[in-house]
C-alpha cells in the first residue's frame, strides 16, 4: 500500500515541478497566491488534488486505482482553467487511464476538415468495395502499352 502512496506523491510532485514555467511578469501573475487547496491521499490509492490561485488559475483532479487486466494502475481525471497571456479563457478537461492521456479543450488545435472532393471519393470507395481490386493482377496495376 505504501508503494501506491509513494507513486501518487511522486506523480503529484513531478507534475508540479515539470509544469512549464513562465518568466515572472508584473501584476496579478507575479503576486499570485494559492487561495484554496485540497489534497487527500487515501489508503485505497484514491486521491483528490484541487487548488485555486488569486489570478484565476484553477485545478481539479481525482484519481483511483482501476483493475486493468492483471494490473491496477491509478487512473486520473481532471480539469484546469486559466487565462492565456493573450486574454483567452482556457478550459482543459482530461483523463489519464489505460488508454493514455486524452485532453479536450477549445484551444487545442485540430486537423483541418477533409476537402469535399476527397470525402466524396472515400464515401464512393466505401460504397463500392467490389471495385477495390478490379483490374489488378497479383496486387499490381495492369501493364500498359
C-alpha positions as a LaTeX table, in Angstrom:
\begin{tabular}{lrrr}
\hline
Residue & $x$ (\AA) & $y$ (\AA) & $z$ (\AA) \\
\hline
Unk1 & 0.00 & 0.00 & 0.00 \\
Unk2 & 2.91 & 2.33 & 0.69 \\
Unk3 & 4.12 & 1.89 & $-2.88$ \\
Unk4 & 0.81 & 3.24 & $-4.25$ \\
Unk5 & 1.08 & 6.27 & $-1.96$ \\
Unk6 & 4.67 & 6.81 & $-2.99$ \\
Unk7 & 3.75 & 6.65 & $-6.68$ \\
Unk8 & 0.95 & 9.17 & $-6.18$ \\
Unk9 & 3.12 & 11.56 & $-4.21$ \\
Unk10 & 5.93 & 11.31 & $-6.76$ \\
Unk11 & 3.45 & 11.83 & $-9.63$ \\
Unk12 & 1.93 & 14.89 & $-7.98$ \\
Unk13 & 5.33 & 16.39 & $-7.21$ \\
Unk14 & 6.64 & 15.61 & $-10.70$ \\
Unk15 & 3.59 & 17.28 & $-12.23$ \\
Unk16 & 4.18 & 20.42 & $-10.18$ \\
Unk17 & 7.92 & 20.54 & $-10.86$ \\
Unk18 & 7.58 & 19.69 & $-14.55$ \\
Unk19 & 4.96 & 22.34 & $-15.23$ \\
Unk20 & 6.15 & 24.88 & $-17.79$ \\
Unk21 & 7.47 & 27.97 & $-16.09$ \\
Unk22 & 6.83 & 31.43 & $-17.47$ \\
Unk23 & 9.15 & 34.28 & $-16.70$ \\
Unk24 & 7.84 & 36.45 & $-13.88$ \\
Unk25 & 5.51 & 39.16 & $-15.06$ \\
Unk26 & 4.09 & 42.17 & $-13.40$ \\
Unk27 & 0.73 & 42.45 & $-11.72$ \\
Unk28 & $-1.56$ & 39.61 & $-10.68$ \\
Unk29 & 0.61 & 36.75 & $-12.01$ \\
Unk30 & 3.74 & 37.85 & $-10.19$ \\
Unk31 & 1.98 & 38.22 & $-6.87$ \\
Unk32 & $-0.48$ & 35.31 & $-7.23$ \\
Unk33 & $-1.07$ & 33.16 & $-4.19$ \\
Unk34 & $-2.96$ & 29.94 & $-3.60$ \\
Unk35 & $-6.38$ & 30.89 & $-2.26$ \\
Unk36 & $-7.72$ & 27.37 & $-1.71$ \\
Unk37 & $-6.18$ & 23.93 & $-1.73$ \\
Unk38 & $-7.34$ & 20.37 & $-1.05$ \\
Unk39 & $-5.03$ & 17.37 & $-1.15$ \\
Unk40 & $-6.23$ & 13.99 & 0.10 \\
Unk41 & $-4.42$ & 10.70 & $-0.44$ \\
Unk42 & $-6.37$ & 7.69 & 0.79 \\
Unk43 & $-5.19$ & 4.24 & 1.84 \\
Unk44 & $-7.04$ & 2.63 & $-1.09$ \\
Unk45 & $-4.88$ & 4.61 & $-3.54$ \\
Unk46 & $-7.53$ & 7.18 & $-4.46$ \\
Unk47 & $-6.73$ & 10.87 & $-4.19$ \\
Unk48 & $-8.11$ & 14.38 & $-4.67$ \\
Unk49 & $-5.92$ & 17.36 & $-5.60$ \\
Unk50 & $-7.66$ & 20.72 & $-6.06$ \\
Unk51 & $-6.39$ & 24.29 & $-5.88$ \\
Unk52 & $-7.21$ & 27.82 & $-6.97$ \\
Unk53 & $-4.99$ & 30.88 & $-7.18$ \\
Unk54 & $-5.66$ & 34.57 & $-6.80$ \\
Unk55 & $-5.02$ & 35.18 & $-10.51$ \\
Unk56 & $-7.79$ & 32.82 & $-11.67$ \\
Unk57 & $-5.95$ & 29.53 & $-12.18$ \\
Unk58 & $-7.91$ & 26.51 & $-11.02$ \\
Unk59 & $-7.06$ & 22.79 & $-10.99$ \\
Unk60 & $-9.32$ & 19.89 & $-10.02$ \\
Unk61 & $-8.04$ & 16.32 & $-10.15$ \\
Unk62 & $-9.16$ & 12.96 & $-8.82$ \\
Unk63 & $-7.66$ & 9.53 & $-9.19$ \\
Unk64 & $-8.38$ & 5.98 & $-8.13$ \\
Unk65 & $-6.97$ & 2.51 & $-8.73$ \\
Unk66 & $-8.59$ & 0.59 & $-11.57$ \\
Unk67 & $-8.21$ & $-3.09$ & $-12.35$ \\
Unk68 & $-6.88$ & $-3.42$ & $-15.92$ \\
Unk69 & $-6.04$ & $-6.98$ & $-16.92$ \\
Unk70 & $-3.59$ & $-8.14$ & $-14.23$ \\
Unk71 & $-2.50$ & $-4.68$ & $-13.09$ \\
Unk72 & $-4.07$ & $-1.96$ & $-11.00$ \\
Unk73 & $-2.90$ & 1.44 & $-12.27$ \\
Unk74 & $-4.18$ & 4.67 & $-10.80$ \\
Unk75 & $-6.38$ & 6.43 & $-13.34$ \\
Unk76 & $-6.95$ & 10.16 & $-13.12$ \\
Unk77 & $-9.30$ & 12.77 & $-14.46$ \\
Unk78 & $-9.48$ & 16.49 & $-14.02$ \\
Unk79 & $-9.83$ & 19.94 & $-15.42$ \\
Unk80 & $-7.86$ & 23.15 & $-15.46$ \\
Unk81 & $-8.81$ & 26.74 & $-16.18$ \\
Unk82 & $-6.68$ & 29.85 & $-16.65$ \\
Unk83 & $-6.37$ & 32.97 & $-18.75$ \\
Unk84 & $-3.76$ & 32.86 & $-21.51$ \\
Unk85 & $-1.34$ & 35.78 & $-21.95$ \\
Unk86 & $-3.44$ & 36.96 & $-24.93$ \\
Unk87 & $-6.52$ & 37.17 & $-22.68$ \\
Unk88 & $-8.21$ & 33.99 & $-23.97$ \\
Unk89 & $-10.03$ & 31.97 & $-21.28$ \\
Unk90 & $-8.64$ & 28.43 & $-21.40$ \\
Unk91 & $-10.50$ & 25.39 & $-20.10$ \\
Unk92 & $-8.93$ & 21.95 & $-20.32$ \\
Unk93 & $-10.59$ & 18.66 & $-19.36$ \\
Unk94 & $-8.52$ & 15.48 & $-19.33$ \\
Unk95 & $-8.40$ & 11.81 & $-18.50$ \\
Unk96 & $-5.33$ & 9.65 & $-17.93$ \\
Unk97 & $-6.07$ & 5.93 & $-17.93$ \\
Unk98 & $-5.20$ & 2.66 & $-19.66$ \\
Unk99 & $-5.88$ & 4.41 & $-22.99$ \\
Unk100 & $-3.27$ & 7.11 & $-22.35$ \\
Unk101 & $-3.71$ & 10.83 & $-21.79$ \\
Unk102 & $-6.70$ & 12.40 & $-23.53$ \\
Unk103 & $-7.24$ & 16.15 & $-23.34$ \\
Unk104 & $-10.14$ & 18.23 & $-24.57$ \\
Unk105 & $-10.30$ & 21.98 & $-24.89$ \\
Unk106 & $-11.38$ & 24.53 & $-27.47$ \\
Unk107 & $-7.84$ & 25.93 & $-27.59$ \\
Unk108 & $-6.28$ & 22.61 & $-28.68$ \\
Unk109 & $-5.50$ & 22.61 & $-32.42$ \\
Unk110 & $-7.49$ & 20.21 & $-34.58$ \\
Unk111 & $-6.84$ & 18.79 & $-38.02$ \\
Unk112 & $-8.33$ & 20.73 & $-40.93$ \\
Unk113 & $-11.54$ & 19.34 & $-42.42$ \\
Unk114 & $-11.29$ & 16.80 & $-45.24$ \\
Unk115 & $-11.78$ & 18.53 & $-48.62$ \\
Unk116 & $-15.21$ & 17.72 & $-50.14$ \\
Unk117 & $-13.67$ & 16.03 & $-53.20$ \\
Unk118 & $-11.65$ & 13.61 & $-51.03$ \\
Unk119 & $-14.66$ & 12.97 & $-48.78$ \\
Unk120 & $-16.82$ & 12.08 & $-51.81$ \\
Unk121 & $-14.10$ & 9.72 & $-53.10$ \\
Unk122 & $-13.82$ & 8.00 & $-49.71$ \\
Unk123 & $-17.60$ & 7.62 & $-49.49$ \\
Unk124 & $-17.71$ & 6.19 & $-53.03$ \\
Unk125 & $-14.93$ & 3.70 & $-52.23$ \\
Unk126 & $-16.73$ & 2.58 & $-49.07$ \\
Unk127 & $-19.99$ & 2.10 & $-51.00$ \\
Unk128 & $-18.30$ & 0.09 & $-53.80$ \\
Unk129 & $-15.91$ & $-2.42$ & $-52.20$ \\
Unk130 & $-16.31$ & $-4.76$ & $-55.17$ \\
Unk131 & $-14.22$ & $-2.34$ & $-57.23$ \\
Unk132 & $-11.25$ & $-2.34$ & $-54.85$ \\
Unk133 & $-9.17$ & $-4.87$ & $-56.80$ \\
Unk134 & $-10.81$ & $-4.56$ & $-60.19$ \\
Unk135 & $-8.28$ & $-4.79$ & $-63.00$ \\
Unk136 & $-5.44$ & $-5.62$ & $-60.63$ \\
Unk137 & $-3.47$ & $-8.83$ & $-61.03$ \\
Unk138 & $-1.16$ & $-10.02$ & $-58.28$ \\
Unk139 & $-1.62$ & $-6.79$ & $-56.39$ \\
Unk140 & $-0.08$ & $-4.72$ & $-59.19$ \\
Unk141 & $-1.81$ & $-2.47$ & $-61.66$ \\
Unk142 & $-2.08$ & $-3.94$ & $-65.19$ \\
Unk143 & 0.86 & $-3.29$ & $-67.50$ \\
Unk144 & 0.38 & $-0.60$ & $-70.07$ \\
Unk145 & 1.42 & $-0.49$ & $-73.55$ \\
\hline
\end{tabular}
